[in-house]
Amino acid sequence: MQRSLMATGLVLFLGVGGVACASGEEEHADFVGAGELCGGLFAGPLAEMVEKVTEEKVFFWRDSKGMERTVTALKDGYESGRSWARGGDVCKLVPKGGRLGEDGIISYSIYAPQDVEDDRLPAGEELYTMGVQSSVGRGGAALYFECVSPQLDGSDKVPIRIHGGFGSGNGNSPDTREYRNMNMKILHAVTLKLVKELECESNGGLPKTPVLTPKQPLRQ
């Protein structure tokens, strides 16, 4: 399985009218700030981080159902018994006026055990110490953890293995410790919301405050 920090999604155009409406949702403007995306997923200080790493302030509005769809997909994948399974996109960050491939994304899936059995990473990416495995790179972050949940029969014996990934979609973002840490802070914050929805015991082993400690020197 390819382990890249950057995820690519198809741009979903909602039109250029005055409002966009999803089934069961209130009407929204076509374009919103980061704090209004995906049901307020990035509300508060997180919105400023998202705008900074993407270098965008206006995005296509996205509905609030991404988390619900992702949780359902993860539960279905676990119940299938497969060693890995697709999950879902909690949120896509499609900038106004952006070109195909420039959209950011936060997504989750079930990973196979061998995906974290070694420390091989693409050049320019580095391991952090949080979770089962975590890593950052220019424009993205990845986080692997395990979850025991009352919503998942048998997870007390075989926890669900979840991989979360964030890609900012901004290939020109500065490759600095500040930006790498912001990528991980964004992913960590959304992941805590996911583990709450799944009722993971002990937050899936993740701390309430992200641990931003490199595990080893950066590989060039």
PyMOL commands that set and color helices and strands:
alter all, ss='L'
color gray80, all
select helices_A, chain A and resi 34-39+45-54+66-80+113-116+177-198+201-205
alter helices_A, ss='H'
color red, helices_A
select strands_A, chain A and resi 19-20+28-29+31-32+59-60+85-93+104-110+126-128+133-137+140-147+160-167
alter strands_A, ss='S'
color yellow, strands_A
deselect
rebuild
show_as cartoon
